[in-house]
Amino acid sequence: MPKIVIRGRHAFNLGGWVVEHIARLPYRDYVVGNPFDEPVKIEAPIYSIEGIKALQDLGLIVEPVATYDRLAEKLKKVKALIESQQASGTKA
């Protein structure tokens, strides 16, 4: 299975990495943030809710994006969470 590397302290949306016609997830997209200093490798594409839960199990920040949500606002939120964890000295 292909992998995606998320750089340390970065966030991005899964967008095209979710296989919608198979996954049938409750949200239209997910924003994923890496609160760690080191890169994290994740499996892609995402085929199920278990794939989303696996990201959370790695300690990544996973923020769902609903139909009415603005992607830019969700990205800002996850980046702020990463920065707040860095400032407080905690990780996931």
N, C-alpha and C positions, 0 to 999 in steps of 0.2 A: 504494500500500500504506500502511496506517496506520503511525503512528510512536508510540513511547513515549519520553518524556524521563526520563532518570535523573538526578536532582539530584546535584551533586558530593558525594563522600564518603558516599553512601548505598547501601543494599543492599535488594533485594527478590527475591521468587521469581517465576518466570515463570508458574507455575500455569496459569491459564486462557488464557494467551497461547501455549501449545503446542497444536497441533492433533494430538492423539494418534493418531487413526485414519488420518492421512496420514503423520505424521512417523516413527512407529515408532522412537523414540529408545530407547537402552539404559537410560535412567533415568526415574523417574516424574516428576521435576521438576528444575529448575535454579535455583540462587540466583545472582543477578548483582550484582556490586558495582562501583561507579564509584569508582576510586581518585583521580580527578582533582578539582581544585577546581571546574571548570566542568561544566555539565550536558552529557550525551551523549545524542544522539538515536539510537534503534535502531528497526529495522523489526520490526513485529509484525503478525500472529502468526508463530510459528516453525513452519515446515513440514518441516524436515529437519535432519540433523546439520550440514549446511553452514551453516545459520542460526546454530547454536550456535558453530561455528568462526568465523563472521563477528564474533560478539561478542568472542571472544578476540582476533581480529585488530585490533579497535578498542582493545585494551589493557585491556579490562574483566576483572574477576575472575569466572570462571565455575566454580561448584562444583556438581557433580551431586548429586542427592538420590536414593539408592537406596530400594527398597521398605522396608527395615528401618531406614533413617535417620530421625532426628527433625528435622523442618524447623527448629524453633527453634534446635537446636544448629548446624545448617548456617548459619543466619543469623548467629549469634554468631561463628562461625568467619570468615565473610567480613567482618563488621564489624571483627573483630580484625586481619585482614590489611590492611584499609584504614587502620586506626589505626597499625599498625606501619609501613606505608609512609609515612604522614604524619610519624611521629616520626623516621624515619630520613632523611627528605627525598628519598626515591625515589618514583618513580611507575611503576607497571606495568612 
